[in-house]
Amino acid sequence: MGDDPPANPKETSPSTFTVAVEVNAWVNSLVGGPMSGATEFQEPATTGDTIEDVLRRLSARFPKLNQTLWEGGQLGPHLELIVNDTILGVDYQVDSPVDANTRIMITGQFVGG
């Protein structure tokens, strides 16, 4: 009864780490920054979290970012997400898992001619 060893916290709690999220260009103004430059956040995450989980937590703190990023509950059309130097949708999806090496950039949509 009282002779059981204590539980190993590493086995019972999920691994925690941070994910770098950079917000730049005009999108920076949606998190209180200027219309240019960049602001970087170190967002807390745990094993099993996805890109969407991290972005929803970040955007929940910034109503203007939240409204622009999640237009109608889906990713808005005016932003680009770059994950580990690759545009979202190529190697990564919003449901891709994150780890301590994941870097996410939120920037204005690329347009050109």
C-alpha positions as CSV (number, residue, x, y, z in Angstrom):
1,M,0.0,0.0,0.0
2,G,2.4,2.8,1.1
3,D,5.4,1.0,-0.5
4,D,4.7,2.0,-4.1
5,P,7.4,4.2,-5.6
6,P,6.4,7.8,-6.5
7,A,5.3,8.2,-10.1
8,N,8.0,9.5,-12.4
9,P,6.9,12.9,-13.5
10,K,8.6,12.5,-16.9
11,E,6.3,9.6,-17.6
12,T,3.1,11.2,-16.5
13,S,3.4,14.8,-17.8
14,P,3.7,15.8,-21.4
15,S,6.9,17.3,-22.7
16,T,6.8,21.1,-22.8
17,F,8.8,23.4,-25.0
18,T,8.5,26.6,-27.0
19,V,7.8,27.3,-30.6
20,A,9.2,30.4,-32.3
21,V,6.5,32.4,-34.0
22,E,7.6,35.5,-36.0
23,V,5.0,38.1,-37.1
24,N,6.3,40.5,-39.7
25,A,5.5,43.1,-42.3
26,W,2.0,44.8,-41.9
27,V,0.8,41.8,-39.9
28,N,3.1,43.0,-37.1
29,S,0.6,45.8,-36.5
30,L,-2.0,43.2,-35.5
31,V,0.1,42.3,-32.4
32,G,0.8,45.9,-31.4
33,G,4.0,46.4,-33.4
34,P,4.7,48.8,-36.3
35,M,3.5,48.3,-39.9
36,S,6.9,46.9,-40.7
37,G,9.6,44.9,-39.0
38,A,9.0,41.8,-37.0
39,T,8.0,40.6,-33.5
40,E,9.0,37.2,-32.4
41,F,7.1,35.2,-29.7
42,Q,8.2,32.0,-27.9
43,E,4.9,30.2,-27.7
44,P,4.5,27.4,-25.1
45,A,3.6,24.0,-26.5
46,T,3.4,20.4,-25.5
47,T,4.0,17.1,-27.3
48,G,1.1,16.5,-29.5
49,D,0.3,20.2,-30.2
50,T,-0.1,21.2,-33.9
51,I,0.6,24.3,-35.8
52,E,-3.0,25.3,-35.4
53,D,-2.9,24.8,-31.6
54,V,0.1,27.2,-31.3
55,L,-1.4,29.8,-33.6
56,R,-4.8,29.7,-31.9
57,R,-3.2,30.3,-28.5
58,L,-1.1,33.2,-29.9
59,S,-4.0,34.8,-31.8
60,A,-6.3,34.5,-28.8
61,R,-4.2,37.2,-27.1
62,F,-4.5,39.6,-30.0
63,P,-8.0,40.2,-31.2
64,K,-7.0,41.9,-34.5
65,L,-4.7,39.0,-35.4
66,N,-7.3,36.5,-34.4
67,Q,-9.9,38.1,-36.6
68,T,-7.5,38.3,-39.6
69,L,-5.9,34.9,-39.1
70,W,-9.1,32.9,-38.5
71,E,-11.6,34.5,-40.9
72,G,-14.7,32.4,-40.6
73,G,-12.9,29.8,-38.5
74,Q,-10.5,29.0,-41.3
75,L,-7.2,30.5,-42.1
76,G,-7.8,33.9,-43.6
77,P,-6.9,34.6,-47.3
78,H,-4.6,37.6,-46.7
79,L,-1.8,35.9,-44.7
80,E,0.9,33.5,-45.5
81,L,2.2,31.0,-43.0
82,I,5.8,29.8,-43.4
83,V,6.8,26.8,-41.4
84,N,10.5,26.0,-41.2
85,D,11.1,28.1,-44.4
86,T,8.4,26.3,-46.3
87,I,5.0,27.8,-47.2
88,L,2.2,26.1,-45.4
89,G,0.6,23.5,-47.6
90,V,3.8,22.2,-49.1
91,D,5.5,20.2,-46.4
92,Y,3.3,21.2,-43.4
93,Q,-0.4,21.5,-42.8
94,V,-2.2,23.2,-39.9
95,D,-2.6,19.8,-38.3
96,S,1.1,19.0,-38.5
97,P,2.7,18.5,-35.1
98,V,5.2,21.0,-33.7
99,D,8.4,20.5,-31.7
100,A,11.1,22.7,-30.2
101,N,12.7,23.2,-33.6
102,T,9.6,24.4,-35.3
103,R,9.6,28.0,-36.6
104,I,6.5,29.7,-37.8
105,M,6.3,33.0,-39.6
106,I,3.1,34.9,-40.2
107,T,3.4,37.5,-43.0
108,G,1.2,39.3,-45.5
109,Q,0.1,37.3,-48.6
110,F,2.6,37.2,-51.5
111,V,1.3,38.9,-54.5
112,G,3.1,40.0,-57.6
113,G,2.9,40.4,-61.3
